[in-house]
Amino acid sequence: MRLNQIGQGVTRTLEPDAAERTAIARWLDLEALDEMSVEVTLAPAHEDDVWALSGRVRARVVQACGLTLQPLPALVDQTFKVRLAEASEAVEGEIEVTLDDDAPDLIENGQVDLGHHAVEQLSLALDPFPRAPGAEFQPPEPEAEISPFAALRALKVPGDDTGS
């Protein structure tokens, strides 16, 4: 969406078709993306050259359990707000980014890709470590003796004390 087409604000509903949902599922490493609907509103914020993107993402996804790889269906229903600002032409020196930085996302070439932001918000709403109910990680048993000579000791003939 071009910024000069927005005026006082615009609201859109994005619903990807089956082929787009398949591509999104592959990109997000999902087993399936059965449904997805995103309502977005883009409007000028109260600050100069800053825009407010807000909305709600709803989806029916299937993730794989991180331990058993069993399919885990999940529902996503989450609201979001993102601040956007037009990228300045000249950036000099190094840019420092901190975790506390609340800087707006940059708009390039006067266009906002609503689909990109919709998929990004879906990815942020997903469980990063999905786990099936009752699935627990069992660490492997440590070997009794970890030594480079343990393999040689296994080759030793019983009763041979010559060391050769």
C-alpha positions, 0 to 999 in steps of 0.5 A: 500500500502506498502512503499517499493513498492512505489519507486519514487511514485505511482498513483491510482484511487479508485472507490468503488463498490455499497456495499462499497459505501453503507458502506461508506454512513452508516459510514458517516451518508449519505442518499446515496453515488451514485458515488465516485472516488478518484485519489491519488498519494503517493510519497516520500517528500523531507524530511527524512521518510516523504511521500506526499499523494495528490489527488482529491476526487469526489462524488455525495452524498445525505445528510439530512437537519439538520432541516427538514431531507429533502434529499439534493443532493450535489457534492463533487470535492476537492483536498487534500494534506496530509503529512505522516511519519513513526511512531517511535517505541519508544514514551516516555512521553506525546505527546502534540497536538495543533491546530496549529500542522502541524505534519504529519499523522503516517504510521504504520507497513510500510503500507498506507491505501489509502481507509481510507485516501480517505474516510477521505478526503470525510468526510472533504469535506462534509457540516457538517451542511447541510440545505435546502434552506429556512429552518430556526431554530425556537426556541420554545416559552418560557413558561410564568411561569417556577416555581415548583409551577406552576403545583400546581397552575393549580390544585387549585380550583377556589374560594378556598382561604383556601390554602389547 
